[in-house]
Amino acid sequence: MKISDVQKYDSKQMYESYEKWPKIAQENYFMADLPKIQFKNIDHIVFAGVGGSGTIGDVISSILSKNNIHVNVVKGYLLPKTVDSNTLVITTSVSGNSKEPLMILQNAKKSKGKFLAFSSGGKMKKYSIKNKIPYCEIPEIHSPRASFPCYLYSILNVLENVIPVKKQDVKESISLLMETKKKISSTNLTNSNPALSLAKWISGFPIIYYPWGLHSAAIRFKNSLQENVKTHVITEDVIETSHNGIVAWERSSKVQPILLRGIDDNIKTKERWEIFKEYFKKNGIESKEIFSVKGNIISKIVNLIYLLDYASIYLAIKMKTDPTPVNSIDFIKSKL
């Protein structure tokens, strides 16, 4: 693949936005202009958002999975009935016009929970200001999915006094993003580029196996492949699929297994990966392993998303597909 190929098929230069991810993450996490939310005694967080905005909730749910804050991610219209005065409801819409989180936000008038909204403007901004709901305006960068680091690190910045996330862990994730960029960016279109290598390997329909801790990275990869490449994708928890989905491999297909692994997965999860690899080898099924970086959970997830998103862009270019347009999504929204 040549840079001219990337520029030819990526009409809106999505790849250039990805070149800036480490810088964007750093700028937004340390941005002094963002307000620090001071809500006290929060033990339940509800993230409401869909599409690229919904990824934020998935990621923060993973980050907080070993803490005492319970997290719900809502990708629909209804708030959980468990919302109370110790609940923080965060609505996120990069465009500011997604109907699902807007409907969640409208619960602020009659809910005991505390509400906070993030968008680049739109109806969410107008509603928040009109109803005196705490609001942060974060710019959109290219598209909702490409705006991921801008929104994630802005939210981590704003919630610094609310959620138990170590500042050093966030700094490490940004530092590793800078290292990852050197390996996967369009300035390194060689065989040493792991994102490009993955894109070259994919020729059928990917099925992404993941351990629960990397659930958010797997879902994000699925979404990015669907939007950028316009292809069907499956995701499966490696433990759960051992009790059902594995049977599907008894019939030949064009599906390709990708094993999304944490560099230091639980010992029982590592055992399961080895069994899977043995099964695939025994049955002549070629699989691909993708490992996270070594580091804290934020570093693992964010750097995996960076690598896998870039792979989806390269695969789109390989398939001579423009990654930016999402005409089917536009059709659905036009009917709502």
C-alpha positions, 0 to 999 in steps of 0.5 A, spaced: 500 500 500 502 506 498 500 513 501 497 515 494 492 509 495 490 512 502 489 519 499 485 516 493 480 512 497 480 516 503 476 522 500 475 526 507 482 524 509 480 520 515 487 518 516 490 525 517 485 525 524 488 519 526 495 521 525 493 527 531 490 522 536 496 522 541 496 530 541 489 530 541 489 526 547 494 530 551 491 537 549 484 535 552 486 531 558 491 537 560 486 543 558 485 548 563 479 551 560 474 545 562 471 545 568 472 540 574 465 537 576 465 536 583 459 532 585 460 528 591 458 521 593 457 518 586 457 510 586 453 509 580 454 512 573 450 512 567 453 513 560 448 515 555 450 515 547 450 511 541 455 510 535 462 513 536 459 517 542 457 510 545 464 508 545 466 512 551 461 509 555 464 502 553 471 504 555 470 508 561 465 502 564 471 497 562 476 502 566 472 502 572 470 495 572 474 493 578 472 499 582 466 501 587 462 505 582 457 501 578 457 503 571 451 502 566 451 504 558 445 506 555 444 505 548 437 507 547 432 511 550 430 509 557 434 510 564 435 504 569 430 504 574 436 504 579 438 511 578 438 515 585 441 521 588 448 518 588 447 517 580 451 521 575 448 521 568 452 523 562 449 524 556 454 524 550 453 526 543 458 528 538 453 531 533 449 534 539 443 531 535 442 524 537 435 522 539 437 517 544 441 521 549 437 527 548 431 523 550 435 521 556 437 528 558 430 530 558 429 525 564 433 531 568 427 534 570 424 528 574 430 524 576 434 524 582 440 523 579 445 528 577 446 530 569 452 532 565 452 533 558 457 533 552 457 535 545 460 539 539 453 543 540 446 542 537 440 540 540 444 537 546 447 544 547 441 548 547 437 543 551 442 543 557 443 551 557 436 552 557 434 547 563 441 549 567 444 542 566 452 542 566 454 542 559 461 541 556 462 543 549 467 539 545 469 540 538 468 534 533 474 532 529 472 529 522 467 525 525 464 522 531 468 515 531 475 519 529 473 524 535 474 518 540 480 521 544 478 528 544 471 526 548 474 520 552 480 525 555 476 531 556 471 527 560 477 524 564 479 531 565 472 533 567 471 527 572 478 527 575 474 529 582 469 524 581 472 517 578 477 513 581 482 514 575 490 515 577 492 521 573 499 517 572 495 511 568 492 517 564 499 519 562 501 513 561 496 511 556 498 518 552 505 516 552 504 509 549 499 512 544 505 516 541 509 510 541 503 506 537 503 512 532 510 510 530 508 503 528 501 504 525 501 511 522 501 512 514 508 514 515 510 507 516 506 503 510 511 497 511 510 490 513 512 492 520 506 496 521 501 491 525 495 495 523 496 494 516 498 487 516 492 486 520 488 489 514 492 485 509 490 479 512 483 480 513 479 477 506 473 474 509 468 476 515 472 477 521 469 474 528 473 478 534 474 473 540 475 477 546 476 477 554 471 481 558 476 486 560 477 488 553 470 488 551 470 495 549 475 494 544 472 489 541 465 492 540 469 498 537 473 494 532 466 491 530 463 498 529 469 501 526 469 495 521 462 496 519 462 504 518 469 504 515 469 498 511 462 497 510 462 489 512 459 484 516 463 483 523 461 478 529 464 479 536 464 473 541 466 473 548 472 467 549 469 464 555 461 464 553 463 462 546 466 456 548 459 454 550 456 455 544 459 459 538 465 454 537 460 449 534 459 454 528 466 452 526 464 445 524 461 448 518 466 451 513 465 459 512 469 465 510 469 467 517 476 469 520 477 469 527 481 474 530 483 473 538 484 480 541 488 478 547 491 482 553 498 482 554 497 479 561 490 476 561 488 472 567 491 465 567 485 461 566 483 466 560 490 464 557 489 457 558 482 458 554 486 462 548 491 456 548 485 451 547 482 455 541 489 456 538 489 448 538 482 447 536 483 452 530 490 449 528 487 442 528 481 444 524 486 447 519 483 454 520 487 460 520 487 465 526 490 472 527 492 474 534 492 481 536 496 483 543 494 489 547 500 493 550 503 492 557 500 497 561 494 499 565 487 498 563 486 505 560 493 504 556 491 497 553 484 499 551 486 506 548 492 503 544 488 497 542 482 501 539 488 506 536 491 500 532 484 496 530 481 503 528 487 504 523 487 497 521 479 498 519 482 504 515 487 500 511 482 495 510 477 500 507 483 502 502 485 495 500 477 494 498 477 501 495 472 503 499 471 510 502 471 510 510 468 516 511 461 516 508 455 512 512 449 513 507 445 507 511 446 511 518 444 517 514 438 514 511 436 511 518 436 518 521 432 521 516 426 517 518 426 518 525 
